[in-house]
Amino acid sequence: MILVIQTQNQENYGAHDWDRLGPVPQRWKMKGGSEYKITNIPAGLDTAQIVDMVRGDIEESSDYYRVDITGYGLKENGYLSWFEQSQLDYDGEITHPEPTVDYSDIRAVYDREYAEWSSLLDAHHYGERA
């Protein structure tokens, strides 16, 4: 199975002419988005937990630009986004695929970060320096 995470990009057109005096003008415009694919999802995993694991790598926010997760769901292997399918239909090949990562790669990073965090907590608890 593939977990597909949909995003919405927005650009603040008010920030382009901002003179840096006072608050940033707010004129947000929708600018499309992406479908992030996480492949090889083991059966029975909570998709919300996986989304939370990668949320910090997908979402961003500033006075000028933001990316928000708008939805997610499981799809069959071989799933193509609208953008990928249109490339295949019109160009005969996909030259700009959606961002894709294997679940095992995400899990490895998550496990390593947790081990480092846990080690720091242990060192703090026992009065040691990390």
Backbone as XML, in Angstrom:
<?xml version="1.0"?>
<chain id="A" units="angstrom">
  <residue number="1" name="MET">
    <atom name="N" x="0.835" y="-1.187" z="0.000"/>
    <atom name="CA" x="0.000" y="0.000" z="0.000"/>
    <atom name="C" x="0.882" y="1.253" z="0.000"/>
  </residue>
  <residue number="2" name="ILE">
    <atom name="N" x="0.292" y="2.323" z="-0.482"/>
    <atom name="CA" x="0.957" y="3.619" z="-0.528"/>
    <atom name="C" x="0.115" y="4.608" z="0.286"/>
  </residue>
  <residue number="3" name="LEU">
    <atom name="N" x="0.769" y="5.350" z="1.159"/>
    <atom name="CA" x="0.102" y="6.442" z="1.854"/>
    <atom name="C" x="0.335" y="7.698" z="1.029"/>
  </residue>
  <residue number="4" name="VAL">
    <atom name="N" x="-0.744" y="8.363" z="0.628"/>
    <atom name="CA" x="-0.653" y="9.584" z="-0.168"/>
    <atom name="C" x="-1.096" y="10.754" z="0.711"/>
  </residue>
  <residue number="5" name="ILE">
    <atom name="N" x="-0.226" y="11.761" z="0.799"/>
    <atom name="CA" x="-0.495" y="12.947" z="1.611"/>
    <atom name="C" x="-0.648" y="14.138" z="0.667"/>
  </residue>
  <residue number="6" name="GLN">
    <atom name="N" x="-1.830" y="14.752" z="0.663"/>
    <atom name="CA" x="-2.101" y="15.904" z="-0.203"/>
    <atom name="C" x="-1.746" y="17.202" z="0.532"/>
  </residue>
  <residue number="7" name="THR">
    <atom name="N" x="-1.170" y="18.138" z="-0.223"/>
    <atom name="CA" x="-0.819" y="19.432" z="0.357"/>
    <atom name="C" x="-1.420" y="20.569" z="-0.457"/>
  </residue>
  <residue number="8" name="GLN">
    <atom name="N" x="-1.503" y="21.730" z="0.179"/>
    <atom name="CA" x="-1.925" y="22.965" z="-0.478"/>
    <atom name="C" x="-0.855" y="24.015" z="-0.220"/>
  </residue>
  <residue number="9" name="ASN">
    <atom name="N" x="-0.310" y="24.593" z="-1.291"/>
    <atom name="CA" x="0.663" y="25.675" z="-1.180"/>
    <atom name="C" x="-0.072" y="27.008" z="-1.283"/>
  </residue>
  <residue number="10" name="GLN">
    <atom name="N" x="0.411" y="27.989" z="-0.537"/>
    <atom name="CA" x="-0.161" y="29.331" z="-0.575"/>
    <atom name="C" x="0.969" y="30.354" z="-0.568"/>
  </residue>
  <residue number="11" name="GLU">
    <atom name="N" x="0.774" y="31.441" z="-1.291"/>
    <atom name="CA" x="1.743" y="32.526" z="-1.334"/>
    <atom name="C" x="1.059" y="33.800" z="-0.856"/>
  </residue>
  <residue number="12" name="ASN">
    <atom name="N" x="1.748" y="34.559" z="-0.014"/>
    <atom name="CA" x="1.211" y="35.812" z="0.501"/>
    <atom name="C" x="1.622" y="36.945" z="-0.430"/>
  </residue>
  <residue number="13" name="TYR">
    <atom name="N" x="0.722" y="37.359" z="-1.300"/>
    <atom name="CA" x="1.017" y="38.445" z="-2.236"/>
    <atom name="C" x="1.167" y="39.776" z="-1.512"/>
  </residue>
  <residue number="14" name="GLY">
    <atom name="N" x="0.603" y="39.894" z="-0.320"/>
    <atom name="CA" x="0.740" y="41.114" z="0.460"/>
    <atom name="C" x="2.164" y="41.347" z="0.937"/>
  </residue>
  <residue number="15" name="ALA">
    <atom name="N" x="2.942" y="40.287" z="1.091"/>
    <atom name="CA" x="4.314" y="40.418" z="1.593"/>
    <atom name="C" x="5.274" y="40.959" z="0.537"/>
  </residue>
  <residue number="16" name="HIS">
    <atom name="N" x="4.912" y="40.883" z="-0.744"/>
    <atom name="CA" x="5.823" y="41.324" z="-1.808"/>
    <atom name="C" x="6.122" y="42.825" z="-1.735"/>
  </residue>
  <residue number="17" name="ASP">
    <atom name="N" x="5.134" y="43.624" z="-1.388"/>
    <atom name="CA" x="5.305" y="45.075" z="-1.342"/>
    <atom name="C" x="5.431" y="45.605" z="0.083"/>
  </residue>
  <residue number="18" name="TRP">
    <atom name="N" x="5.610" y="44.718" z="1.033"/>
    <atom name="CA" x="5.670" y="45.087" z="2.434"/>
    <atom name="C" x="6.893" y="45.956" z="2.706"/>
  </residue>
  <residue number="19" name="ASP">
    <atom name="N" x="6.713" y="47.088" z="3.378"/>
    <atom name="CA" x="7.815" y="48.016" z="3.678"/>
    <atom name="C" x="8.487" y="47.698" z="5.016"/>
  </residue>
  <residue number="20" name="ARG">
    <atom name="N" x="8.108" y="46.583" z="5.616"/>
    <atom name="CA" x="8.642" y="46.128" z="6.901"/>
    <atom name="C" x="8.255" y="47.044" z="8.069"/>
  </residue>
  <residue number="21" name="LEU">
    <atom name="N" x="7.278" y="47.892" z="7.845"/>
    <atom name="CA" x="6.725" y="48.723" z="8.908"/>
    <atom name="C" x="5.332" y="48.206" z="9.221"/>
  </residue>
  <residue number="22" name="GLY">
    <atom name="N" x="5.096" y="47.888" z="10.452"/>
    <atom name="CA" x="3.799" y="47.354" z="10.827"/>
    <atom name="C" x="3.672" y="45.888" z="10.456"/>
  </residue>
  <residue number="23" name="PRO">
    <atom name="N" x="2.479" y="45.354" z="10.654"/>
    <atom name="CA" x="2.271" y="43.928" z="10.363"/>
    <atom name="C" x="2.324" y="43.633" z="8.859"/>
  </residue>
  <residue number="24" name="VAL">
    <atom name="N" x="2.645" y="42.409" z="8.548"/>
    <atom name="CA" x="2.697" y="41.969" z="7.157"/>
    <atom name="C" x="1.278" y="41.936" z="6.596"/>
  </residue>
  <residue number="25" name="PRO">
    <atom name="N" x="1.028" y="42.589" z="5.457"/>
    <atom name="CA" x="-0.305" y="42.496" z="4.833"/>
    <atom name="C" x="-0.624" y="41.040" z="4.472"/>
  </residue>
  <residue number="26" name="GLN">
    <atom name="N" x="-1.870" y="40.653" z="4.667"/>
    <atom name="CA" x="-2.282" y="39.270" z="4.431"/>
    <atom name="C" x="-3.143" y="39.180" z="3.174"/>
  </residue>
  <residue number="27" name="ARG">
    <atom name="N" x="-2.555" y="38.732" z="2.068"/>
    <atom name="CA" x="-3.295" y="38.472" z="0.825"/>
    <atom name="C" x="-2.812" y="37.126" z="0.282"/>
  </residue>
  <residue number="28" name="TRP">
    <atom name="N" x="-3.328" y="36.056" z="0.868"/>
    <atom name="CA" x="-2.894" y="34.715" z="0.523"/>
    <atom name="C" x="-3.588" y="34.226" z="-0.744"/>
  </residue>
  <residue number="29" name="LYS">
    <atom name="N" x="-2.810" y="33.601" z="-1.620"/>
    <atom name="CA" x="-3.346" y="33.039" z="-2.857"/>
    <atom name="C" x="-2.946" y="31.574" z="-2.930"/>
  </residue>
  <residue number="30" name="MET">
    <atom name="N" x="-3.920" y="30.727" z="-3.286"/>
    <atom name="CA" x="-3.651" y="29.298" z="-3.453"/>
    <atom name="C" x="-2.747" y="29.087" z="-4.661"/>
  </residue>
  <residue number="31" name="LYS">
    <atom name="N" x="-1.763" y="28.196" z="-4.510"/>
    <atom name="CA" x="-0.771" y="27.985" z="-5.562"/>
    <atom name="C" x="-0.574" y="26.500" z="-5.895"/>
  </residue>
  <residue number="32" name="GLY">
    <atom name="N" x="-1.590" y="25.699" z="-5.802"/>
    <atom name="CA" x="-1.428" y="24.283" z="-6.119"/>
    <atom name="C" x="-0.940" y="23.500" z="-4.919"/>
  </residue>
  <residue number="33" name="GLY">
    <atom name="N" x="-0.273" y="22.399" z="-5.173"/>
    <atom name="CA" x="0.227" y="21.546" z="-4.103"/>
    <atom name="C" x="0.857" y="20.296" z="-4.663"/>
  </residue>
  <residue number="34" name="SER">
    <atom name="N" x="1.119" y="19.357" z="-3.800"/>
    <atom name="CA" x="1.745" y="18.089" z="-4.192"/>
    <atom name="C" x="1.022" y="16.934" z="-3.522"/>
  </residue>
  <residue number="35" name="GLU">
    <atom name="N" x="1.311" y="15.740" z="-3.997"/>
    <atom name="CA" x="0.867" y="14.526" z="-3.333"/>
    <atom name="C" x="2.134" y="13.751" z="-2.967"/>
  </residue>
  <residue number="36" name="TYR">
    <atom name="N" x="2.469" y="13.772" z="-1.695"/>
    <atom name="CA" x="3.632" y="13.034" z="-1.207"/>
    <atom name="C" x="3.243" y="11.569" z="-1.062"/>
  </residue>
  <residue number="37" name="LYS">
    <atom name="N" x="4.104" y="10.673" z="-1.544"/>
    <atom name="CA" x="3.822" y="9.241" z="-1.484"/>
    <atom name="C" x="4.801" y="8.562" z="-0.540"/>
  </residue>
  <residue number="38" name="ILE">
    <atom name="N" x="4.255" y="7.755" z="0.359"/>
    <atom name="CA" x="5.069" y="6.925" z="1.237"/>
    <atom name="C" x="4.744" y="5.477" z="0.865"/>
  </residue>
  <residue number="39" name="THR">
    <atom name="N" x="5.729" y="4.795" z="0.319"/>
    <atom name="CA" x="5.524" y="3.439" z="-0.202"/>
    <atom name="C" x="5.809" y="2.385" z="0.862"/>
  </residue>
  <residue number="40" name="ASN">
    <atom name="N" x="5.326" y="1.171" z="0.593"/>
    <atom name="CA" x="5.576" y="-0.012" z="1.432"/>
    <atom name="C" x="5.110" y="0.177" z="2.876"/>
  </residue>
  <residue number="41" name="ILE">
    <atom name="N" x="3.883" y="0.658" z="3.023"/>
    <atom name="CA" x="3.283" y="0.828" z="4.346"/>
    <atom name="C" x="2.882" y="-0.553" z="4.868"/>
  </residue>
  <residue number="42" name="PRO">
    <atom name="N" x="3.417" y="-0.970" z="6.027"/>
    <atom name="CA" x="2.998" y="-2.266" z="6.582"/>
    <atom name="C" x="1.511" y="-2.248" z="6.948"/>
  </residue>
  <residue number="43" name="ALA">
    <atom name="N" x="0.872" y="-3.373" z="6.767"/>
    <atom name="CA" x="-0.559" y="-3.484" z="7.075"/>
    <atom name="C" x="-0.813" y="-3.210" z="8.551"/>
  </residue>
  <residue number="44" name="GLY">
    <atom name="N" x="-1.911" y="-2.528" z="8.814"/>
    <atom name="CA" x="-2.343" y="-2.310" z="10.184"/>
    <atom name="C" x="-1.750" y="-1.096" z="10.879"/>
  </residue>
  <residue number="45" name="LEU">
    <atom name="N" x="-0.862" y="-0.371" z="10.240"/>
    <atom name="CA" x="-0.299" y="0.813" z="10.868"/>
    <atom name="C" x="-1.308" y="1.957" z="10.853"/>
  </residue>
  <residue number="46" name="ASP">
    <atom name="N" x="-1.265" y="2.798" z="11.859"/>
    <atom name="CA" x="-2.129" y="3.964" z="11.954"/>
    <atom name="C" x="-1.576" y="5.048" z="11.027"/>
  </residue>
  <residue number="47" name="THR">
    <atom name="N" x="-2.310" y="5.362" z="9.962"/>
    <atom name="CA" x="-1.820" y="6.341" z="8.992"/>
    <atom name="C" x="-1.652" y="7.727" z="9.611"/>
  </residue>
  <residue number="48" name="ALA">
    <atom name="N" x="-2.465" y="8.069" z="10.596"/>
    <atom name="CA" x="-2.341" y="9.375" z="11.253"/>
    <atom name="C" x="-0.989" y="9.503" z="11.946"/>
  </residue>
  <residue number="49" name="GLN">
    <atom name="N" x="-0.496" y="8.416" z="12.540"/>
    <atom name="CA" x="0.814" y="8.443" z="13.185"/>
    <atom name="C" x="1.927" y="8.643" z="12.158"/>
  </residue>
  <residue number="50" name="ILE">
    <atom name="N" x="1.792" y="8.016" z="11.000"/>
    <atom name="CA" x="2.799" y="8.179" z="9.953"/>
    <atom name="C" x="2.803" y="9.626" z="9.466"/>
  </residue>
  <residue number="51" name="VAL">
    <atom name="N" x="1.623" y="10.187" z="9.266"/>
    <atom name="CA" x="1.529" y="11.584" z="8.835"/>
    <atom name="C" x="2.196" y="12.490" z="9.870"/>
  </residue>
  <residue number="52" name="ASP">
    <atom name="N" x="1.965" y="12.230" z="11.143"/>
    <atom name="CA" x="2.587" y="13.041" z="12.190"/>
    <atom name="C" x="4.111" y="12.895" z="12.183"/>
  </residue>
  <residue number="53" name="MET">
    <atom name="N" x="4.612" y="11.714" z="11.808"/>
    <atom name="CA" x="6.065" y="11.505" z="11.736"/>
    <atom name="C" x="6.705" y="12.382" z="10.661"/>
  </residue>
  <residue number="54" name="VAL">
    <atom name="N" x="5.991" y="12.646" z="9.560"/>
    <atom name="CA" x="6.579" y="13.392" z="8.439"/>
    <atom name="C" x="6.068" y="14.832" z="8.339"/>
  </residue>
  <residue number="55" name="ARG">
    <atom name="N" x="5.125" y="15.196" z="9.171"/>
    <atom name="CA" x="4.508" y="16.527" z="9.101"/>
    <atom name="C" x="5.551" y="17.646" z="9.096"/>
  </residue>
  <residue number="56" name="GLY">
    <atom name="N" x="6.556" y="17.559" z="9.958"/>
    <atom name="CA" x="7.586" y="18.589" z="10.044"/>
    <atom name="C" x="8.447" y="18.702" z="8.800"/>
  </residue>
  <residue number="57" name="ASP">
    <atom name="N" x="8.507" y="17.629" z="8.011"/>
    <atom name="CA" x="9.282" y="17.658" z="6.775"/>
    <atom name="C" x="8.456" y="18.150" z="5.584"/>
  </residue>
  <residue number="58" name="ILE">
    <atom name="N" x="7.148" y="18.212" z="5.739"/>
    <atom name="CA" x="6.268" y="18.615" z="4.636"/>
    <atom name="C" x="5.731" y="20.024" z="4.842"/>
  </residue>
  <residue number="59" name="GLU">
    <atom name="N" x="5.161" y="20.278" z="5.999"/>
    <atom name="CA" x="4.541" y="21.585" z="6.231"/>
    <atom name="C" x="5.602" y="22.652" z="6.501"/>
  </residue>
  <residue number="60" name="GLU">
    <atom name="N" x="5.312" y="23.863" z="6.061"/>
    <atom name="CA" x="6.170" y="25.012" z="6.357"/>
    <atom name="C" x="5.311" y="26.259" z="6.384"/>
  </residue>
  <residue number="61" name="SER">
    <atom name="N" x="5.825" y="27.287" z="7.060"/>
    <atom name="CA" x="5.059" y="28.519" z="7.167"/>
    <atom name="C" x="5.995" y="29.694" z="7.409"/>
  </residue>
  <residue number="62" name="SER">
    <atom name="N" x="5.773" y="30.760" z="6.663"/>
    <atom name="CA" x="6.496" y="32.011" z="6.853"/>
    <atom name="C" x="5.542" y="33.144" z="6.500"/>
  </residue>
  <residue number="63" name="ASP">
    <atom name="N" x="6.030" y="34.374" z="6.568"/>
    <atom name="CA" x="5.195" y="35.518" z="6.176"/>
    <atom name="C" x="4.895" y="35.505" z="4.686"/>
  </residue>
  <residue number="64" name="TYR">
    <atom name="N" x="5.682" y="34.769" z="3.908"/>
    <atom name="CA" x="5.609" y="34.816" z="2.457"/>
    <atom name="C" x="4.966" y="33.581" z="1.814"/>
  </residue>
  <residue number="65" name="TYR">
    <atom name="N" x="5.100" y="32.412" z="2.456"/>
    <atom name="CA" x="4.733" y="31.159" z="1.807"/>
    <atom name="C" x="4.359" y="30.143" z="2.877"/>
  </residue>
  <residue number="66" name="ARG">
    <atom name="N" x="3.406" y="29.283" z="2.555"/>
    <atom name="CA" x="3.106" y="28.187" z="3.468"/>
    <atom name="C" x="2.630" y="26.959" z="2.701"/>
  </residue>
  <residue number="67" name="VAL">
    <atom name="N" x="2.869" y="25.817" z="3.302"/>
    <atom name="CA" x="2.431" y="24.528" z="2.782"/>
    <atom name="C" x="1.711" y="23.821" z="3.922"/>
  </residue>
  <residue number="68" name="ASP">
    <atom name="N" x="0.478" y="23.410" z="3.673"/>
    <atom name="CA" x="-0.317" y="22.712" z="4.682"/>
    <atom name="C" x="-0.756" y="21.351" z="4.154"/>
  </residue>
  <residue number="69" name="ILE">
    <atom name="N" x="-0.789" y="20.374" z="5.041"/>
    <atom name="CA" x="-1.375" y="19.078" z="4.708"/>
    <atom name="C" x="-2.883" y="19.236" z="4.728"/>
  </residue>
  <residue number="70" name="THR">
    <atom name="N" x="-3.539" y="18.837" z="3.636"/>
    <atom name="CA" x="-4.989" y="18.994" z="3.545"/>
    <atom name="C" x="-5.730" y="17.661" z="3.618"/>
  </residue>
  <residue number="71" name="GLY">
    <atom name="N" x="-5.015" y="16.548" z="3.467"/>
    <atom name="CA" x="-5.653" y="15.240" z="3.534"/>
    <atom name="C" x="-4.653" y="14.140" z="3.275"/>
  </residue>
  <residue number="72" name="TYR">
    <atom name="N" x="-5.081" y="12.912" z="3.550"/>
    <atom name="CA" x="-4.225" y="11.758" z="3.293"/>
    <atom name="C" x="-5.085" y="10.502" z="3.247"/>
  </residue>
  <residue number="73" name="GLY">
    <atom name="N" x="-4.537" y="9.466" z="2.645"/>
    <atom name="CA" x="-5.246" y="8.199" z="2.566"/>
    <atom name="C" x="-4.391" y="7.131" z="1.911"/>
  </residue>
  <residue number="74" name="LEU">
    <atom name="N" x="-4.816" y="5.893" z="2.066"/>
    <atom name="CA" x="-4.105" y="4.765" z="1.474"/>
    <atom name="C" x="-4.567" y="4.541" z="0.044"/>
  </residue>
  <residue number="75" name="LYS">
    <atom name="N" x="-3.625" y="4.231" z="-0.824"/>
    <atom name="CA" x="-3.903" y="3.916" z="-2.225"/>
    <atom name="C" x="-3.189" y="2.615" z="-2.571"/>
  </residue>
  <residue number="76" name="GLU">
    <atom name="N" x="-3.632" y="2.015" z="-3.658"/>
    <atom name="CA" x="-2.996" y="0.782" z="-4.136"/>
    <atom name="C" x="-1.614" y="1.086" z="-4.708"/>
  </residue>
  <residue number="77" name="ASN">
    <atom name="N" x="-0.715" y="0.099" z="-4.662"/>
    <atom name="CA" x="0.590" y="0.240" z="-5.305"/>
    <atom name="C" x="0.371" y="0.592" z="-6.771"/>
  </residue>
  <residue number="78" name="GLY">
    <atom name="N" x="1.225" y="1.429" z="-7.308"/>
    <atom name="CA" x="1.087" y="1.861" z="-8.691"/>
    <atom name="C" x="0.243" y="3.106" z="-8.863"/>
  </residue>
  <residue number="79" name="TYR">
    <atom name="N" x="-0.269" y="3.658" z="-7.778"/>
    <atom name="CA" x="-1.100" y="4.864" z="-7.838"/>
    <atom name="C" x="-0.329" y="6.010" z="-8.491"/>
  </residue>
  <residue number="80" name="LEU">
    <atom name="N" x="-1.006" y="6.729" z="-9.382"/>
    <atom name="CA" x="-0.445" y="7.927" z="-9.996"/>
    <atom name="C" x="-1.321" y="9.117" z="-9.647"/>
  </residue>
  <residue number="81" name="SER">
    <atom name="N" x="-0.687" y="10.219" z="-9.276"/>
    <atom name="CA" x="-1.438" y="11.445" z="-9.013"/>
    <atom name="C" x="-1.975" y="11.990" z="-10.333"/>
  </residue>
  <residue number="82" name="TRP">
    <atom name="N" x="-2.871" y="12.954" z="-10.234"/>
    <atom name="CA" x="-3.386" y="13.599" z="-11.444"/>
    <atom name="C" x="-2.231" y="14.180" z="-12.252"/>
  </residue>
  <residue number="83" name="PHE">
    <atom name="N" x="-1.276" y="14.816" z="-11.574"/>
    <atom name="CA" x="-0.130" y="15.439" z="-12.232"/>
    <atom name="C" x="0.724" y="14.397" z="-12.959"/>
  </residue>
  <residue number="84" name="GLU">
    <atom name="N" x="0.982" y="13.274" z="-12.330"/>
    <atom name="CA" x="1.772" y="12.213" z="-12.960"/>
    <atom name="C" x="1.024" y="11.585" z="-14.128"/>
  </residue>
  <residue number="85" name="GLN">
    <atom name="N" x="-0.286" y="11.331" z="-13.947"/>
    <atom name="CA" x="-1.078" y="10.728" z="-15.011"/>
    <atom name="C" x="-1.149" y="11.636" z="-16.231"/>
  </residue>
  <residue number="86" name="SER">
    <atom name="N" x="-1.267" y="12.944" z="-16.008"/>
    <atom name="CA" x="-1.341" y="13.866" z="-17.140"/>
    <atom name="C" x="-0.008" y="13.901" z="-17.903"/>
  </residue>
  <residue number="87" name="GLN">
    <atom name="N" x="1.104" y="13.798" z="-17.212"/>
    <atom name="CA" x="2.397" y="13.733" z="-17.901"/>
    <atom name="C" x="2.472" y="12.482" z="-18.769"/>
  </residue>
  <residue number="88" name="LEU">
    <atom name="N" x="2.018" y="11.369" z="-18.203"/>
    <atom name="CA" x="2.037" y="10.105" z="-18.947"/>
    <atom name="C" x="1.111" y="10.184" z="-20.163"/>
  </residue>
  <residue number="89" name="ASP">
    <atom name="N" x="-0.059" y="10.769" z="-19.995"/>
    <atom name="CA" x="-1.026" y="10.875" z="-21.082"/>
    <atom name="C" x="-0.539" y="11.792" z="-22.205"/>
  </residue>
  <residue number="90" name="TYR">
    <atom name="N" x="0.053" y="12.922" z="-21.844"/>
    <atom name="CA" x="0.408" y="13.924" z="-22.849"/>
    <atom name="C" x="1.845" y="13.820" z="-23.356"/>
  </residue>
  <residue number="91" name="ASP">
    <atom name="N" x="2.757" y="13.366" z="-22.494"/>
    <atom name="CA" x="4.169" y="13.315" z="-22.875"/>
    <atom name="C" x="4.697" y="11.896" z="-23.058"/>
  </residue>
  <residue number="92" name="GLY">
    <atom name="N" x="3.931" y="10.917" z="-22.601"/>
    <atom name="CA" x="4.364" y="9.537" z="-22.728"/>
    <atom name="C" x="5.328" y="9.085" z="-21.645"/>
  </residue>
  <residue number="93" name="GLU">
    <atom name="N" x="5.692" y="9.988" z="-20.733"/>
    <atom name="CA" x="6.584" y="9.636" z="-19.628"/>
    <atom name="C" x="6.377" y="10.619" z="-18.471"/>
  </residue>
  <residue number="94" name="ILE">
    <atom name="N" x="6.788" y="10.173" z="-17.290"/>
    <atom name="CA" x="6.707" y="11.025" z="-16.109"/>
    <atom name="C" x="8.093" y="11.598" z="-15.866"/>
  </residue>
  <residue number="95" name="THR">
    <atom name="N" x="8.244" y="12.885" z="-16.132"/>
    <atom name="CA" x="9.542" y="13.537" z="-15.939"/>
    <atom name="C" x="9.628" y="14.280" z="-14.606"/>
  </residue>
  <residue number="96" name="HIS">
    <atom name="N" x="8.479" y="14.539" z="-13.986"/>
    <atom name="CA" x="8.442" y="15.237" z="-12.692"/>
    <atom name="C" x="7.530" y="14.468" z="-11.737"/>
  </residue>
  <residue number="97" name="PRO">
    <atom name="N" x="8.051" y="13.375" z="-11.140"/>
    <atom name="CA" x="7.214" y="12.587" z="-10.234"/>
    <atom name="C" x="6.950" y="13.315" z="-8.921"/>
  </residue>
  <residue number="98" name="GLU">
    <atom name="N" x="5.881" y="12.915" z="-8.274"/>
    <atom name="CA" x="5.582" y="13.448" z="-6.941"/>
    <atom name="C" x="6.679" y="12.980" z="-5.978"/>
  </residue>
  <residue number="99" name="PRO">
    <atom name="N" x="6.905" y="13.741" z="-4.890"/>
    <atom name="CA" x="7.898" y="13.314" z="-3.897"/>
    <atom name="C" x="7.508" y="11.954" z="-3.316"/>
  </residue>
  <residue number="100" name="THR">
    <atom name="N" x="8.442" y="11.014" z="-3.300"/>
    <atom name="CA" x="8.167" y="9.646" z="-2.868"/>
    <atom name="C" x="9.292" y="9.154" z="-1.957"/>
  </residue>
  <residue number="101" name="VAL">
    <atom name="N" x="8.913" y="8.482" z="-0.867"/>
    <atom name="CA" x="9.902" y="7.911" z="0.050"/>
    <atom name="C" x="9.357" y="6.586" z="0.579"/>
  </residue>
  <residue number="102" name="ASP">
    <atom name="N" x="10.252" y="5.654" z="0.853"/>
    <atom name="CA" x="9.875" y="4.353" z="1.395"/>
    <atom name="C" x="9.676" y="4.469" z="2.908"/>
  </residue>
  <residue number="103" name="TYR">
    <atom name="N" x="8.661" y="3.790" z="3.429"/>
    <atom name="CA" x="8.371" y="3.846" z="4.861"/>
    <atom name="C" x="9.570" y="3.425" z="5.702"/>
  </residue>
  <residue number="104" name="SER">
    <atom name="N" x="10.329" y="2.429" z="5.264"/>
    <atom name="CA" x="11.473" y="1.958" z="6.051"/>
    <atom name="C" x="12.515" y="3.059" z="6.228"/>
  </residue>
  <residue number="105" name="ASP">
    <atom name="N" x="12.660" y="3.954" z="5.238"/>
    <atom name="CA" x="13.600" y="5.068" z="5.373"/>
    <atom name="C" x="13.110" y="6.072" z="6.425"/>
  </residue>
  <residue number="106" name="ILE">
    <atom name="N" x="11.818" y="6.337" z="6.436"/>
    <atom name="CA" x="11.245" y="7.246" z="7.436"/>
    <atom name="C" x="11.404" y="6.638" z="8.820"/>
  </residue>
  <residue number="107" name="ARG">
    <atom name="N" x="11.096" y="5.354" z="8.934"/>
    <atom name="CA" x="11.175" y="4.667" z="10.225"/>
    <atom name="C" x="12.604" y="4.664" z="10.753"/>
  </residue>
  <residue number="108" name="ALA">
    <atom name="N" x="13.580" y="4.469" z="9.876"/>
    <atom name="CA" x="14.986" y="4.456" z="10.301"/>
    <atom name="C" x="15.394" y="5.805" z="10.873"/>
  </residue>
  <residue number="109" name="VAL">
    <atom name="N" x="14.988" y="6.885" z="10.229"/>
    <atom name="CA" x="15.303" y="8.227" z="10.732"/>
    <atom name="C" x="14.602" y="8.454" z="12.063"/>
  </residue>
  <residue number="110" name="TYR">
    <atom name="N" x="13.340" y="8.092" z="12.137"/>
    <atom name="CA" x="12.568" y="8.270" z="13.367"/>
    <atom name="C" x="13.196" y="7.485" z="14.520"/>
  </residue>
  <residue number="111" name="ASP">
    <atom name="N" x="13.581" y="6.228" z="14.279"/>
    <atom name="CA" x="14.194" y="5.400" z="15.320"/>
    <atom name="C" x="15.528" y="5.979" z="15.776"/>
  </residue>
  <residue number="112" name="ARG">
    <atom name="N" x="16.338" y="6.470" z="14.842"/>
    <atom name="CA" x="17.631" y="7.061" z="15.184"/>
    <atom name="C" x="17.432" y="8.326" z="16.026"/>
  </residue>
  <residue number="113" name="GLU">
    <atom name="N" x="16.491" y="9.185" z="15.622"/>
    <atom name="CA" x="16.232" y="10.408" z="16.385"/>
    <atom name="C" x="15.702" y="10.081" z="17.776"/>
  </residue>
  <residue number="114" name="TYR">
    <atom name="N" x="14.856" y="9.064" z="17.878"/>
    <atom name="CA" x="14.333" y="8.668" z="19.185"/>
    <atom name="C" x="15.457" y="8.138" z="20.063"/>
  </residue>
  <residue number="115" name="ALA">
    <atom name="N" x="16.360" y="7.339" z="19.520"/>
    <atom name="CA" x="17.474" y="6.795" z="20.294"/>
    <atom name="C" x="18.366" y="7.925" z="20.814"/>
  </residue>
  <residue number="116" name="GLU">
    <atom name="N" x="18.629" y="8.919" z="19.977"/>
    <atom name="CA" x="19.444" y="10.062" z="20.411"/>
    <atom name="C" x="18.738" y="10.837" z="21.517"/>
  </residue>
  <residue number="117" name="TRP">
    <atom name="N" x="17.450" y="11.080" z="21.357"/>
    <atom name="CA" x="16.666" y="11.803" z="22.349"/>
    <atom name="C" x="16.626" y="11.028" z="23.661"/>
  </residue>
  <residue number="118" name="SER">
    <atom name="N" x="16.404" y="9.725" z="23.580"/>
    <atom name="CA" x="16.346" y="8.872" z="24.763"/>
    <atom name="C" x="17.683" y="8.872" z="25.494"/>
  </residue>
  <residue number="119" name="SER">
    <atom name="N" x="18.777" y="8.843" z="24.747"/>
    <atom name="CA" x="20.114" y="8.875" z="25.331"/>
    <atom name="C" x="20.345" y="10.184" z="26.089"/>
  </residue>
  <residue number="120" name="LEU">
    <atom name="N" x="19.903" y="11.299" z="25.520"/>
    <atom name="CA" x="20.044" y="12.587" z="26.192"/>
    <atom name="C" x="19.222" y="12.632" z="27.484"/>
  </residue>
  <residue number="121" name="LEU">
    <atom name="N" x="18.024" y="12.071" z="27.453"/>
    <atom name="CA" x="17.193" y="12.032" z="28.655"/>
    <atom name="C" x="17.854" y="11.193" z="29.741"/>
  </residue>
  <residue number="122" name="ASP">
    <atom name="N" x="18.398" y="10.033" z="29.369"/>
    <atom name="CA" x="19.088" y="9.175" z="30.333"/>
    <atom name="C" x="20.274" y="9.905" z="30.948"/>
  </residue>
  <residue number="123" name="ALA">
    <atom name="N" x="21.066" y="10.563" z="30.120"/>
    <atom name="CA" x="22.241" y="11.282" z="30.610"/>
    <atom name="C" x="21.809" y="12.379" z="31.582"/>
  </residue>
  <residue number="124" name="HIS">
    <atom name="N" x="20.741" y="13.097" z="31.230"/>
    <atom name="CA" x="20.238" y="14.158" z="32.100"/>
    <atom name="C" x="19.746" y="13.567" z="33.440"/>
  </residue>
  <residue number="125" name="HIS">
    <atom name="N" x="19.019" y="12.462" z="33.352"/>
    <atom name="CA" x="18.450" y="11.830" z="34.543"/>
    <atom name="C" x="19.549" y="11.366" z="35.494"/>
  </residue>
  <residue number="126" name="TYR">
    <atom name="N" x="20.644" y="10.826" z="34.952"/>
    <atom name="CA" x="21.719" y="10.294" z="35.788"/>
    <atom name="C" x="22.830" y="11.317" z="36.028"/>
  </residue>
  <residue number="127" name="GLY">
    <atom name="N" x="22.603" y="12.561" z="35.615"/>
    <atom name="CA" x="23.559" y="13.622" z="35.873"/>
    <atom name="C" x="24.833" y="13.511" z="35.054"/>
  </residue>
  <residue number="128" name="GLU">
    <atom name="N" x="24.763" y="12.882" z="33.925"/>
    <atom name="CA" x="25.937" y="12.729" z="33.058"/>
    <atom name="C" x="25.888" y="13.777" z="31.961"/>
  </residue>
  <residue number="129" name="ARG">
    <atom name="N" x="27.009" y="13.993" z="31.342"/>
    <atom name="CA" x="27.042" y="14.870" z="30.175"/>
    <atom name="C" x="26.958" y="14.019" z="28.930"/>
  </residue>
  <residue number="130" name="ALA">
    <atom name="N" x="26.163" y="14.474" z="27.983"/>
    <atom name="CA" x="25.979" y="13.715" z="26.743"/>
    <atom name="C" x="27.154" y="13.962" z="25.813"/>
  </residue>
</chain>
